[in-house]
Amino acid sequence: GYLYYNTVRCDFNSSDLKDIEFIRSEYFNKLELTRFSSSLGKFVGYTEFGVKQAENWNKDPSVLAAWRAQKETYCKHNIEVD
């Protein structure tokens, strides 16, 4: 069989939002295909397929805006929790 999954994480250096990095990675059979990093503000591809996906997503301002907002939406909410 095949295994596809994604991970979402926040790397905290402090509780200040500017010191937090939001990262979302997509994997297929344990190989990372793409990653969105709030530090870069865009997607990066790590395979031939991932590079194509990243290029397509990076061309769409609404996709980038939605993922950039996740730093505050997802990570900021978890500051108090974690």
N, C-alpha and C positions, 0 to 999 in steps of 0.2 A: 504494500500500500504506500500511499504518499502522506506526508504530514505538512500541513501549512498552519502557521500560527504567527501571531504578532505579540510584541511586548510593548508596554508603555511604562516609563519610569521617570522619576524626578530625581535628579542629583542635587542634593542640598549642601551648600557650603555654609549657609547661614539661613535665618528665617526671612531675610530680605529678598524680595522677589527678583531683584537684579542679580542675585547670587545663586539662582536656581536655574538648572537646565532641564528642559522637557525633551525626552527622547522617545520616539516611537520607531520600532524596527519590525520589519516583515521577514519571515523565514520560510524556506521551503526545504524540507529534508535536512534540517540543521544548518543550512547555508543561508547567511544573511543576504537578502536581495536588495532591500532599500532601508534607508534610515532618514527620519526627519529629526533635525536637531534645532532647538530654539536658538542656540548660540549662532548657528549658521543662518537660520531663518529660511531654510530650504531643504529639499530632499537630495540625498546622495544615493547613487546606485553602486552596487558592489559586484554585480554580475551583468552579463550582456542584457538579459531581460530587465534587471533592476535599473540599469542606466536608462533604458527606454522609458520605463515607468516614471522614473524621477524626472526626466526631461518633460514628459507630458504633464505631470503634476505641477512642475515649476513654471510652466507656461500659463497656468490658470490662476489669476490673482485671487479668486474667491477660495480656491483650495488652500493656497498659502495663507490667506487671512484666517481661515478656519483653524488650521493647525497652529499658527502662531498664537492664536487666542487660547489654546489649550494650556499654555504655561500658566496663565492666570487662573483659568477655569479649573483645571485639574490639579495643578501643583499647589496653588495658593490655598485651595480648600483643605489639602492634606497637611499643611504646615502645623496646624493645631492638633491634628490627629496623630501625626508621627512625632 
